[in-house]
């Protein structure tokens, strides 16, 4: 039943992508960032944005502040572990994007940090000449293949997304090795090693780690934005375009120091 629901959802999203992405066209990837996308459900999105802000204020921000009390070595190690797990998703997307050199770099980082780096808590791969690169996902791969972003909307808890990026998120249910290792009913590689809760624990930990790194950045955006919803939308779309085009250019509408941590995620 779950897979049936997923298939129906993906079919709807792909159809919606044809309808809405047509108005923006198949965006030609370039070094300059873009901050435009159709608002298909602005009323709903603004309501969800307000809901997410309330949840963040009540739940995520307090937890993130508590997390920051922990020793820096523990926080750095946790961030490294989350990054190491994300390599499992980055590798197939490197390959699908035709970036075989980056795929090799990511495979080496995963192998070295999982073993010598003790499950990724440390990052010896960096010192061995395998630099850390941005995460890759199926939404980025669809963008590299020429798919338009489609309409922009905001989901409860998950936050900003587009038709293309959400389609990529749904694709993770088949194409993310970590998801399949932890949730498969008949696992092959990791039989008995992981449970479904491991997947959600790592996702939650990654979110808290990210929020803790960016407490000041988010506070600064909120203080300086006339329309916080519009500012977050602009940043999200520009940042996604930057990642798809593998550009090092900083988001145009914000001061670079405001995004010191956010821009590295």
VEXVEXBA-92491 format. One record per atom (N, C-alpha, C, O): atom name; x negated, y, z. Coordinates in steps of 0.02 Angstrom, whole numbers, plus 50000, padded with zeros to 5 digits. Last residue first. Layout:
  martor   east  north     up
      CA      X      Y      Z
...
//
This chain:
  martor   east  north     up
       N  48703  51185  50161
      CA  48743  51124  50168
       C  48768  51100  50100
       O  48803  51049  50096
       N  48640  51304  50154
      CA  48597  51245  50149
       C  48637  51181  50151
       O  48608  51127  50143
       N  48730  51404  50175
      CA  48708  51394  50107
       C  48664  51333  50099
       O  48652  51311  50043
       N  48748  51406  50314
      CA  48801  51381  50271
       C  48775  51363  50202
       O  48795  51313  50174
       N  48629  51467  50363
      CA  48643  51396  50376
       C  48694  51369  50326
       O  48684  51314  50299
       N  48633  51596  50302
      CA  48570  51559  50309
       C  48581  51484  50319
       O  48547  51443  50289
       N  48725  51689  50270
      CA  48737  51621  50247
       C  48675  51577  50255
       O  48667  51527  50219
       N  48687  51813  50308
      CA  48750  51789  50334
       C  48759  51714  50322
       O  48795  51681  50358
       N  48573  51841  50235
      CA  48565  51820  50304
       C  48629  51792  50334
       O  48626  51753  50381
       N  48626  51886  50112
      CA  48593  51820  50116
       C  48587  51796  50188
       O  48595  51736  50200
       N  48790  51952  50109
      CA  48720  51962  50124
       C  48687  51894  50137
       O  48716  51851  50168
       N  48902  51910  49976
      CA  48883  51910  50046
       C  48809  51924  50052
       O  48770  51910  50007
       N  48931  51897  49843
      CA  48973  51941  49882
       C  48954  51945  49956
       O  48986  51981  49994
       N  48845  51803  49781
      CA  48840  51874  49765
       C  48876  51920  49814
       O  48853  51975  49827
       N  48751  51676  49852
      CA  48818  51701  49839
       C  48817  51777  49833
       O  48790  51811  49877
       N  48590  51656  49774
      CA  48633  51663  49833
       C  48701  51690  49812
       O  48707  51723  49760
       N  48527  51535  49662
      CA  48552  51603  49672
       C  48600  51606  49730
       O  48645  51565  49736
       N  48484  51415  49624
      CA  48459  51438  49688
       C  48485  51508  49705
       O  48467  51536  49757
       N  48592  51295  49548
      CA  48562  51361  49549
       C  48539  51378  49619
       O  48569  51356  49668
       N  48659  51181  49503
      CA  48593  51174  49535
       C  48555  51240  49534
       O  48494  51243  49521
       N  48786  51189  49462
      CA  48736  51212  49413
       C  48665  51206  49440
       O  48617  51224  49406
       N  48848  51142  49578
      CA  48857  51106  49514
       C  48803  51124  49464
       O  48777  51081  49429
       N  48812  51240  49671
      CA  48789  51171  49680
       C  48794  51131  49615
       O  48749  51092  49599
       N  48875  51353  49618
      CA  48803  51353  49627
       C  48776  51282  49633
       O  48724  51266  49605
       N  49008  51314  49627
      CA  48979  51326  49560
       C  48903  51324  49564
       O  48870  51298  49519
       N  49019  51310  49766
      CA  49028  51249  49728
       C  48998  51256  49658
       O  48966  51210  49632
       N  49000  51445  49795
      CA  48953  51396  49821
       C  48958  51330  49783
       O  48908  51298  49769
       N  49110  51505  49735
      CA  49043  51522  49713
       C  48992  51469  49734
       O  48947  51451  49696
       N  49213  51445  49809
      CA  49210  51435  49737
       C  49141  51451  49710
       O  49115  51416  49666
       N  49183  51489  49942
      CA  49188  51417  49925
       C  49178  51406  49851
       O  49140  51362  49830
       N  49187  51629  49932
      CA  49125  51595  49949
       C  49128  51521  49928
       O  49080  51496  49899
       N  49322  51649  49899
      CA  49269  51672  49855
       C  49204  51635  49868
       O  49170  51613  49821
       N  49385  51593  50014
      CA  49398  51567  49947
       C  49342  51585  49899
       O  49316  51543  49863
       N  49338  51678  50112
      CA  49320  51608  50115
       C  49331  51575  50047
       O  49291  51534  50025
       N  49397  51798  50069
      CA  49325  51793  50075
       C  49302  51720  50075
       O  49253  51703  50041
       N  49534  51772  50075
      CA  49504  51786  50010
       C  49428  51779  50013
       O  49398  51756  49964
       N  49546  51754  50215
      CA  49566  51700  50169
       C  49531  51710  50101
       O  49503  51663  50074
       N  49511  51879  50265
      CA  49468  51822  50278
       C  49483  51764  50231
       O  49437  51730  50208
       N  49507  52030  50209
      CA  49552  51973  50199
       C  49510  51911  50206
       O  49476  51890  50158
       N  49400  52101  50259
      CA  49466  52132  50260
       C  49519  52078  50253
       O  49571  52080  50287
       N  49268  52043  50359
      CA  49313  52029  50303
       C  49379  52066  50312
       O  49411  52062  50364
       N  49185  52051  50468
      CA  49173  52096  50412
       C  49219  52087  50353
       O  49210  52119  50301
       N  49222  51956  50563
      CA  49218  52026  50583
       C  49216  52073  50523
       O  49243  52128  50526
       N  49211  51838  50490
      CA  49276  51858  50516
       C  49277  51932  50535
       O  49326  51966  50524
       N  49074  51832  50465
      CA  49121  51836  50409
       C  49188  51864  50433
       O  49218  51907  50401
       N  49027  51819  50596
      CA  49008  51877  50557
       C  49056  51887  50498
       O  49075  51943  50482
       N  49077  51694  50631
      CA  49098  51753  50669
       C  49084  51816  50629
       O  49125  51863  50629
       N  49006  51614  50541
      CA  49078  51620  50535
       C  49105  51680  50572
       O  49151  51714  50548
       N  48875  51635  50592
      CA  48891  51651  50523
       C  48966  51661  50514
       O  48988  51709  50482
       N  48881  51587  50724
      CA  48870  51659  50712
       C  48888  51679  50641
       O  48915  51734  50630
       N  48907  51449  50694
      CA  48951  51488  50737
       C  48943  51563  50724
       O  48992  51598  50713
       N  48836  51354  50620
      CA  48863  51413  50587
       C  48911  51455  50629
       O  48952  51492  50602
       N  48800  51241  50687
      CA  48747  51279  50653
       C  48772  51347  50629
       O  48732  51393  50619
       N  48924  51193  50725
      CA  48879  51219  50776
       C  48823  51261  50746
       O  48801  51310  50775
       N  48976  51146  50605
      CA  49009  51203  50639
       C  48962  51234  50690
       O  48961  51295  50698
       N  48888  51039  50579
      CA  48892  51095  50533
       C  48922  51156  50566
       O  48897  51212  50558
       N  48919  50957  50689
      CA  48851  50981  50680
       C  48850  51042  50634
       O  48815  51091  50648
       N  49054  50932  50662
      CA  49036  50968  50723
       C  48966  50996  50717
       O  48953  51053  50737
       N  49041  50859  50542
      CA  49080  50921  50544
       C  49062  50963  50605
       O  49055  51024  50599
       N  48967  50749  50584
      CA  48939  50793  50533
       C  48975  50861  50534
       O  48944  50913  50527
       N  49059  50691  50671
      CA  48995  50716  50697
       C  48963  50765  50648
       O  48936  50816  50669
       N  49159  50652  50580
      CA  49173  50700  50632
       C  49110  50731  50661
       O  49108  50792  50673
       N  49088  50559  50503
      CA  49117  50618  50471
       C  49132  50672  50523
       O  49119  50731  50511
       N  49054  50465  50601
      CA  49001  50501  50567
       C  49027  50563  50533
       O  48994  50615  50532
       N  49183  50422  50637
      CA  49139  50452  50687
       C  49084  50492  50654
       O  49069  50548  50675
       N  49228  50366  50519
      CA  49260  50427  50542
       C  49220  50462  50597
       O  49222  50523  50604
       N  49141  50255  50510
      CA  49146  50303  50455
       C  49174  50369  50481
       O  49146  50422  50466
       N  49166  50185  50626
      CA  49099  50213  50615
       C  49100  50266  50561
       O  49066  50317  50565
       N  49293  50133  50615
      CA  49284  50192  50658
       C  49216  50224  50647
       O  49208  50284  50658
       N  49274  50019  50540
      CA  49304  50077  50508
       C  49293  50140  50549
       O  49286  50195  50521
       N  49110  49954  50583
      CA  49183  49953  50586
       C  49209  50017  50553
       O  49171  50063  50540
       N  48966  49851  50546
      CA  49001  49915  50552
       C  49076  49904  50557
       O  49102  49851  50537
       N  48922  49718  50549
      CA  48878  49771  50573
       C  48915  49835  50587
       O  48899  49871  50635
       N  49005  49623  50490
      CA  48998  49623  50562
       C  48956  49679  50591
       O  48954  49688  50652
       N  48923  49638  50341
      CA  48973  49598  50376
       C  48958  49597  50451
       O  48905  49574  50473
       N  48864  49720  50243
      CA  48863  49739  50313
       C  48913  49701  50355
       O  48943  49729  50401
       N  48879  49663  50115
      CA  48814  49681  50140
       C  48813  49688  50216
       O  48767  49665  50249
       N  49019  49631  50110
      CA  48968  49584  50087
       C  48901  49599  50120
       O  48869  49555  50150
       N  49181  49638  50189
      CA  49115  49666  50173
       C  49065  49612  50153
       O  49069  49555  50177
       N  49330  49644  50170
      CA  49287  49585  50161
       C  49217  49607  50141
       O  49196  49597  50084
       N  49381  49767  50192
      CA  49411  49712  50229
       C  49369  49648  50224
       O  49373  49605  50267
       N  49279  49909  50214
      CA  49298  49853  50171
       C  49325  49796  50214
       O  49296  49778  50265
       N  49230  50009  50294
      CA  49302  49999  50293
       C  49324  49940  50251
       O  49383  49921  50253
       N  49091  50018  50288
      CA  49123  50022  50353
       C  49197  50003  50352
       O  49224  49983  50404
       N  49054  50009  50155
      CA  49018  49968  50205
       C  49055  49965  50271
       O  49051  49915  50307
       N  49133  50107  50097
      CA  49146  50037  50082
       C  49112  49989  50131
       O  49138  49936  50146
       N  49073  50223  50148
      CA  49144  50209  50160
       C  49159  50135  50150
       O  49194  50105  50191
       N  48944  50208  50095
      CA  48954  50208  50168
       C  49027  50194  50186
       O  49041  50158  50234
       N  48965  50216  49955
      CA  48942  50153  49986
       C  48953  50151  50061
       O  48970  50098  50088
       N  49095  50284  49874
      CA  49049  50301  49929
       C  49028  50236  49962
       O  49069  50203  49995
       N  49191  50250  49777
      CA  49122  50261  49757
       C  49073  50281  49812
       O  49015  50293  49797
       N  49318  50236  49828
      CA  49289  50181  49789
       C  49214  50189  49782
       O  49177  50139  49780
       N  49339  50348  49900
      CA  49368  50286  49927
       C  49344  50225  49888
       O  49348  50169  49913
       N  49291  50451  49825
      CA  49247  50423  49876
       C  49274  50358  49905
       O  49235  50317  49930
       N  49397  50497  49752
      CA  49352  50449  49720
       C  49304  50417  49769
       O  49279  50362  49757
       N  49445  50596  49835
      CA  49482  50533  49831
       C  49439  50478  49800
       O  49444  50420  49819
       N  49348  50692  49804
      CA  49353  50667  49872
       C  49390  50600  49873
       O  49370  50554  49908
       N  49376  50717  49670
      CA  49311  50688  49688
       C  49313  50659  49758
       O  49282  50608  49770
       N  49498  50777  49687
      CA  49495  50715  49649
       C  49430  50679  49664
       O  49428  50618  49671
       N  49453  50890  49752
      CA  49493  50842  49790
       C  49497  50775  49754
       O  49498  50722  49786
       N  49385  50953  49648
      CA  49348  50931  49707
       C  49388  50881  49749
       O  49359  50834  49777
       N  49489  50978  49554
      CA  49430  50938  49536
       C  49395  50911  49598
       O  49378  50852  49600
       N  49576  51057  49629
      CA  49600  50994  49601
       C  49540  50949  49585
       O  49541  50889  49600
       N  49482  51114  49773
      CA  49514  51125  49708
       C  49538  51057  49684
       O  49523  51006  49714
       N  49482  51176  49943
      CA  49464  51128  49891
       C  49495  51150  49825
       O  49530  51201  49823
       N  49465  51213  50118
      CA  49468  51234  50047
       C  49449  51178  50000
       O  49405  51137  50015
       N  49519  51086  50240
      CA  49500  51153  50219
       C  49504  51165  50144
       O  49543  51132  50109
       N  49550  50977  50319
      CA  49497  50969  50268
       C  49475  51036  50239
       O  49418  51042  50216
       N  49654  51036  50402
      CA  49593  51007  50430
       C  49536  51004  50378
       O  49481  51027  50392
       N  49762  51046  50263
      CA  49755  51045  50336
       C  49693  51007  50357
       O  49680  50952  50332
       N  49691  51128  50119
      CA  49722  51070  50151
       C  49715  51075  50227
       O  49667  51104  50251
       N  49715  51249  49997
      CA  49687  51234  50062
       C  49727  51177  50094
       O  49788  51178  50095
       N  49667  51268  49823
      CA  49716  51264  49877
       C  49680  51243  49941
       O  49622  51223  49940
       N  49651  51312  49653
      CA  49623  51314  49720
       C  49679  51308  49771
       O  49731  51338  49763
       N  49663  51217  49501
      CA  49687  51266  49549
       C  49654  51257  49617
       O  49632  51203  49636
       N  49514  51181  49405
      CA  49585  51176  49419
       C  49604  51226  49473
       O  49566  51271  49490
       N  49381  51178  49366
      CA  49396  51171  49437
       C  49469  51158  49450
       O  49487  51128  49501
       N  49350  51072  49222
      CA  49366  51135  49254
       C  49387  51125  49327
       O  49407  51071  49346
       N  49219  50961  49184
      CA  49288  50969  49208
       C  49296  51038  49240
       O  49255  51059  49280
       N  49088  50935  49145
      CA  49126  50986  49109
       C  49197  50995  49132
       O  49234  51034  49101
       N  49004  50857  49217
      CA  49032  50827  49156
       C  49076  50876  49117
       O  49099  50860  49062
       N  48986  50937  49326
      CA  48930  50929  49279
       C  48955  50900  49213
       O  48928  50916  49160
       N  49111  50915  49386
      CA  49093  50981  49362
       C  49037  50978  49312
       O  49038  51013  49261
       N  49099  50782  49423
      CA  49152  50800  49375
       C  49138  50869  49345
       O  49150  50881  49286
       N  48995  50799  49516
      CA  48984  50760  49455
       C  49037  50776  49402
       O  49020  50783  49343
       N  49059  50871  49616
      CA  49004  50902  49579
       C  48992  50865  49513
       O  48979  50896  49462
       N  49148  50771  49657
      CA  49174  50835  49632
       C  49121  50871  49591
       O  49136  50899  49539
       N  49063  50674  49706
      CA  49097  50661  49643
       C  49131  50723  49614
       O  49140  50728  49553
       N  48909  50752  49765
      CA  48972  50716  49773
       C  49007  50709  49706
       O  48983  50736  49656
       N  48752  50776  49845
      CA  48791  50774  49783
       C  48854  50733  49797
       O  48853  50685  49835
       N  48658  50886  49950
      CA  48701  50828  49941
       C  48737  50834  49874
       O  48751  50888  49850
       N  48497  50954  49904
      CA  48568  50961  49920
       C  48605  50895  49910
       O  48587  50854  49869
       N  48347  50872  49969
      CA  48385  50909  49919
       C  48459  50913  49940
       O  48479  50880  49988
       N  48189  50859  50041
      CA  48260  50855  50052
       C  48296  50899  50001
       O  48276  50956  49990
       N  48049  50784  49953
      CA  48085  50840  49985
       C  48159  50827  49991
       O  48189  50791  49952
       N  47929  50684  49978
      CA  47996  50674  49951
       C  48042  50726  49984
       O  48071  50713  50037
       N  47804  50687  50036
      CA  47812  50713  49969
       C  47879  50701  49936
       O  47886  50708  49876
       N  47794  50652  50165
      CA  47764  50606  50118
       C  47776  50627  50045
       O  47760  50590  49999
       N  47868  50740  50236
      CA  47795  50747  50241
       C  47759  50702  50191
       O  47700  50712  50176
       N  47994  50689  50204
      CA  47976  50758  50185
       C  47900  50766  50185
       O  47872  50796  50139
       N  47995  50565  50266
      CA  47994  50568  50193
       C  47974  50637  50168
       O  47940  50643  50117
       N  48012  50579  50403
      CA  47943  50572  50378
       C  47939  50578  50302
       O  47886  50593  50275
       N  48119  50633  50494
      CA  48115  50643  50422
       C  48043  50638  50397
       O  48016  50688  50373
       N  48219  50543  50616
      CA  48161  50584  50596
       C  48158  50586  50520
       O  48190  50546  50486
       N  48334  50471  50604
      CA  48329  50520  50658
       C  48272  50568  50646
       O  48275  50627  50663
       N  48346  50370  50511
      CA  48353  50439  50487
       C  48347  50491  50542
       O  48356  50550  50528
       N  48318  50250  50568
      CA  48387  50262  50545
       C  48399  50334  50524
       O  48457  50356  50520
       N  48173  50288  50587
      CA  48220  50260  50636
       C  48291  50281  50621
       O  48320  50323  50655
       N  48083  50319  50488
      CA  48115  50374  50523
       C  48168  50352  50573
       O  48205  50394  50599
       N  48050  50196  50434
      CA  47999  50232  50472
       C  48031  50288  50515
       O  48008  50301  50571
       N  48193  50170  50387
      CA  48146  50124  50419
       C  48097  50162  50464
       O  48102  50159  50525
       N  48260  50280  50340
      CA  48299  50228  50374
       C  48253  50181  50413
       O  48272  50154  50465
       N  48161  50353  50275
      CA  48190  50380  50337
       C  48231  50328  50375
       O  48236  50332  50436
       N  48130  50268  50164
      CA  48079  50288  50213
       C  48111  50309  50279
       O  48090  50287  50332
       N  48254  50253  50097
      CA  48215  50195  50118
       C  48166  50213  50174
       O  48160  50178  50224
       N  48294  50386  50073
      CA  48337  50340  50111
       C  48297  50282  50139
       O  48305  50263  50197
       N  48187  50434  49996
      CA  48203  50465  50060
       C  48245  50418  50103
       O  48232  50411  50163
       N  48200  50350  49884
      CA  48139  50348  49924
       C  48152  50377  49994
       O  48130  50349  50044
       N  48325  50392  49837
      CA  48315  50322  49856
       C  48254  50316  49902
       O  48256  50282  49952
       N  48294  50526  49805
      CA  48343  50511  49858
       C  48337  50439  49882
       O  48342  50427  49942
       N  48201  50510  49701
      CA  48182  50546  49762
       C  48228  50529  49819
       O  48206  50518  49876
       N  48283  50445  49607
      CA  48223  50412  49634
       C  48200  50443  49699
       O  48182  50408  49746
       N  48375  50547  49583
      CA  48398  50483  49610
       C  48340  50445  49641
       O  48347  50416  49695
       N  48293  50641  49526
      CA  48321  50656  49592
       C  48348  50592  49624
       O  48343  50584  49685
       N  48269  50573  49406
      CA  48212  50592  49450
       C  48237  50606  49520
       O  48206  50585  49569
       N  48394  50562  49349
      CA  48362  50501  49374
       C  48301  50516  49419
       O  48285  50477  49463
       N  48526  50630  49322
      CA  48467  50657  49355
       C  48429  50600  49388
       O  48433  50591  49449
       N  48649  50598  49270
      CA  48591  50589  49227
       C  48526  50616  49257
       O  48477  50624  49222
       N  48755  50595  49351
      CA  48740  50660  49322
       C  48679  50657  49276
       O  48660  50707  49246
       N  48750  50466  49397
      CA  48806  50484  49352
       C  48793  50552  49318
       O  48818  50564  49263
       N  48637  50478  49481
      CA  48635  50435  49421
       C  48690  50456  49372
       O  48676  50462  49312
       N  48685  50563  49581
      CA  48624  50581  49543
       C  48622  50543  49477
       O  48606  50571  49425
       N  48788  50481  49625
      CA  48805  50543  49590
       C  48745  50572  49553
       O  48753  50601  49500
       N  48722  50377  49689
      CA  48762  50363  49629
       C  48781  50425  49591
       O  48788  50423  49529
       N  48654  50462  49791
      CA  48618  50421  49742
       C  48662  50405  49681
       O  48640  50418  49625
       N  48747  50522  49878
      CA  48709  50563  49831
       C  48678  50521  49775
       O  48676  50543  49718
       N  48792  50422  49961
      CA  48839  50451  49913
       C  48802  50491  49859
       O  48824  50494  49802
       N  48677  50396  50032
      CA  48712  50340  50001
       C  48762  50363  49949
       O  48773  50330  49898
       N  48645  50515  50091
      CA  48606  50495  50032
       C  48639  50437  49995
       O  48630  50429  49935
       N  48719  50524  50205
      CA  48747  50556  50145
       C  48708  50539  50082
       O  48734  50546  50027
       N  48633  50467  50296
      CA  48692  50429  50275
       C  48720  50458  50211
       O  48743  50421  50167
       N  48544  50574  50310
      CA  48520  50510  50284
       C  48578  50467  50259
       O  48572  50435  50206
       N  48624  50671  50369
      CA  48596  50682  50302
       C  48572  50618  50269
       O  48579  50609  50209
       N  48645  50610  50492
      CA  48702  50624  50448
       C  48679  50635  50376
       O  48711  50613  50329
       N  48512  50609  50539
      CA  48548  50546  50529
       C  48607  50556  50481
       O  48618  50516  50436
       N  48486  50748  50547
      CA  48447  50706  50502
       C  48482  50640  50487
       O  48482  50616  50430
       N  48576  50784  50648
      CA  48584  50812  50581
       C  48546  50771  50529
       O  48571  50761  50474
       N  48516  50713  50753
      CA  48584  50697  50732
       C  48597  50723  50661
       O  48626  50687  50620
       N  48393  50780  50761
      CA  48395  50710  50745
       C  48463  50688  50721
       O  48469  50649  50673
       N  48435  50908  50799
      CA  48399  50899  50736
       C  48402  50826  50713
       O  48411  50811  50654
       N  48492  50875  50923
      CA  48534  50903  50870
       C  48500  50895  50802
       O  48533  50879  50753
       N  48380  50828  50993
      CA  48437  50784  50983
       C  48480  50809  50925
       O  48503  50770  50883
       N  48299  50940  50993
      CA  48273  50879  50962
       C  48330  50831  50949
       O  48330  50796  50898
       N  48375  51033  51066
      CA  48366  51042  50995
       C  48342  50979  50960
       O  48362  50965  50904
       N  48490  50967  51188
      CA  48422  50985  51167
       C  48416  50987  51091
       O  48449  50949  51055
       N  48657  51040  51195
      CA  48612  50983  51192
       C  48542  51004  51168
       O  48536  51054  51133
       N  48731  51150  51173
      CA  48697  51147  51237
       C  48646  51090  51237
       O  48598  51091  51275
       N  48799  51131  51057
      CA  48738  51172  51053
       C  48700  51174  51120
       O  48643  51197  51122
       N  48912  51065  51098
      CA  48860  51027  51062
       C  48795  51065  51061
       O  48741  51035  51064
       N  48987  51172  51144
      CA  48963  51122  51191
       C  48906  51081  51162
       O  48858  51065  51196
       N  49014  51231  51021
      CA  48976  51269  51072
       C  48948  51221  51125
       O  48892  51230  51148
       N  49091  51130  50964
      CA  49028  51150  50932
       C  48984  51188  50982
       O  48923  51179  50983
       N  49202  51130  51047
      CA  49160  51070  51044
       C  49091  51088  51015
       O  49040  51064  51040
       N  49252  51261  51018
      CA  49230  51243  51086
       C  49184  51181  51087
       O  49135  51180  51123
       N  49277  51243  50875
      CA  49228  51291  50900
       C  49206  51276  50971
       O  49146  51279  50985
       N  49377  51139  50870
      CA  49310  51130  50841
       C  49258  51179  50869
       O  49202  51159  50884
       N  49494  51186  50952
      CA  49460  51121  50957
       C  49387  51124  50934
       O  49341  51112  50974
       N  49543  51316  50941
      CA  49563  51276  50999
       C  49520  51213  51008
       O  49511  51190  51064
       N  49488  51365  50823
      CA  49482  51404  50885
       C  49494  51361  50946
       O  49460  51368  50997
       N  49529  51265  50733
      CA  49458  51279  50744
       C  49447  51315  50810
       O  49402  51299  50848
       N  49667  51278  50739
      CA  49636  51215  50760
       C  49562  51226  50775
       O  49536  51199  50824
       N  49678  51407  50684
      CA  49702  51394  50752
       C  49670  51330  50781
       O  49650  51328  50838
       N  49628  51386  50557
      CA  49595  51434  50602
       C  49615  51422  50674
       O  49573  51426  50719
       N  49722  51297  50508
      CA  49654  51274  50518
       C  49615  51321  50564
       O  49574  51299  50604
       N  49833  51383  50501
      CA  49835  51324  50543
       C  49765  51300  50559
       O  49749  51284  50616
       N  49787  51473  50406
      CA  49802  51497  50473
       C  49804  51439  50523
       O  49780  51445  50579
       N  49779  51384  50298
      CA  49719  51419  50320
       C  49729  51445  50392
       O  49684  51438  50433
       N  49911  51347  50282
      CA  49864  51297  50304
       C  49799  51328  50329
       O  49768  51303  50376
       N  49960  51471  50237
      CA  49987  51441  50298
       C  49939  51389  50326
       O  49927  51387  50386
       N  49887  51486  50120
      CA  49877  51534  50174
       C  49904  51508  50240
       O  49875  51520  50293
       N  49939  51376  50049
      CA  49868  51379  50065
       C  49854  51428  50122
       O  49814  51413  50166
       N  50075  51410  50031
      CA  50057  51350  50069
       C  49984  51354  50093
       O  49969  51338  50150
       N  50054  51525  49952
      CA  50091  51528  50014
       C  50075  51470  50060
       O  50062  51479  50119
       N  49981  51473  49841
      CA  49951  51522  49886
       C  49988  51526  49953
       O  49956  51530  50005
       N  49964  51364  49747
      CA  50008  51359  49805
       C  49985  51409  49859
       O  49972  51389  49915
       N  49877  51401  49646
      CA  49938  51364  49629
       C  49989  51364  49686
       O  50049  51363  49675
       N  49777  51515  49591
      CA  49809  51501  49655
       C  49876  51467  49639
       O  49925  51500  49621
       N  49636  51482  49487
      CA  49708  51492  49495
       C  49730  51476  49565
       O  49706  51428  49596
       N  49484  51565  49524
      CA  49520  51502  49512
       C  49594  51517  49522
       O  49611  51560  49563
       N  49324  51642  49537
      CA  49394  51644  49516
       C  49421  51573  49506
       O  49385  51528  49484
       N  49192  51663  49556
      CA  49234  51664  49615
       C  49307  51665  49597
       O  49349  51687  49637
       N  49038  51597  49500
      CA  49106  51619  49484
       C  49149  51614  49546
       O  49143  51567  49584
       N  48866  51642  49476
      CA  48919  51608  49510
       C  48986  51637  49492
       O  48990  51695  49471
       N  48744  51610  49347
      CA  48786  51657  49384
       C  48844  51620  49415
       O  48869  51572  49385
       N  48695  51500  49278
      CA  48663  51520  49339
       C  48704  51569  49380
       O  48700  51569  49441
       N  48828  51388  49223
      CA  48776  51437  49213
       C  48748  51459  49279
       O  48773  51439  49331
       N  48940  51286  49137
      CA  48898  51296  49194
       C  48841  51343  49177
       O  48810  51338  49124
       N  49090  51331  49075
      CA  49021  51319  49055
       C  48976  51335  49114
       O  48975  51391  49138
       N  49240  51251  49117
      CA  49192  51304  49132
       C  49122  51285  49111
       O  49098  51231  49126
       N  49364  51228  49018
      CA  49309  51187  49043
       C  49250  51234  49053
       O  49216  51254  49006
       N  49491  51343  49077
      CA  49448  51312  49027
       C  49398  51266  49059
       O  49391  51264  49120
       N  49586  51398  49151
      CA  49519  51422  49164
       C  49470  51395  49113
       O  49414  51420  49106
       N  49695  51335  49101
      CA  49697  51408  49102
       C  49629  51437  49117
       O  49615  51494  49098
       N  49668  51201  49118
      CA  49670  51229  49051
       C  49669  51304  49050
       O  49643  51333  49003
       N  49683  51169  49247
      CA  49615  51185  49226
       C  49615  51214  49157
       O  49567  51248  49138
       N  49820  51143  49253
      CA  49794  51204  49283
       C  49723  51221  49260
       O  49705  51279  49255
       N  49842  51025  49176
      CA  49887  51082  49171
       C  49852  51146  49194
       O  49855  51197  49160
       N  49740  50939  49213
      CA  49749  50955  49142
       C  49790  51018  49135
       O  49775  51061  49093
       N  49762  50931  49350
      CA  49700  50960  49325
       C  49706  50980  49252
       O  49681  51033  49232
       N  49880  50863  49357
      CA  49880  50933  49377
       C  49818  50968  49351
       O  49820  51027  49333
       N  49833  50738  49320
      CA  49882  50772  49277
       C  49883  50847  49292
       O  49887  50888  49247
       N  49751  50715  49429
      CA  49721  50718  49363
       C  49769  50751  49313
       O  49747  50789  49269
       N  49846  50712  49532
      CA  49793  50763  49532
       C  49761  50770  49463
       O  49747  50826  49441
       N  49925  50601  49499
      CA  49954  50668  49504
       C  49902  50722  49498
       O  49911  50771  49462
       N  49828  50501  49507
      CA  49863  50513  49444
       C  49893  50582  49443
       O  49889  50618  49393
       N  49794  50509  49642
      CA  49744  50525  49592
       C  49777  50540  49525
       O  49756  50586  49489
       N  49916  50466  49699
      CA  49888  50532  49714
       C  49839  50554  49661
       O  49841  50610  49637
       N  49925  50335  49651
      CA  49977  50384  49633
       C  49951  50455  49644
       O  49963  50499  49603
       N  49811  50282  49714
      CA  49815  50282  49641
       C  49867  50334  49617
       O  49854  50372  49570
       N  49847  50296  49849
      CA  49788  50331  49823
       C  49791  50337  49747
       O  49775  50389  49719
       N  49956  50211  49857
      CA  49965  50282  49870
       C  49907  50322  49842
       O  49917  50376  49813
       N  49888  50091  49831
      CA  49941  50114  49786
       C  49953  50188  49794
       O  49960  50225  49745
       N  49806  50082  49941
      CA  49775  50092  49876
       C  49826  50115  49825
       O  49810  50154  49780
       N  49902  50061  50040
      CA  49859  50119  50043
       C  49828  50134  49975
       O  49824  50191  49954
       N  49959  49940  50000
      CA  50000  50000  50000
       C  49957  50063  50000
       O  49971  50111  49965
//
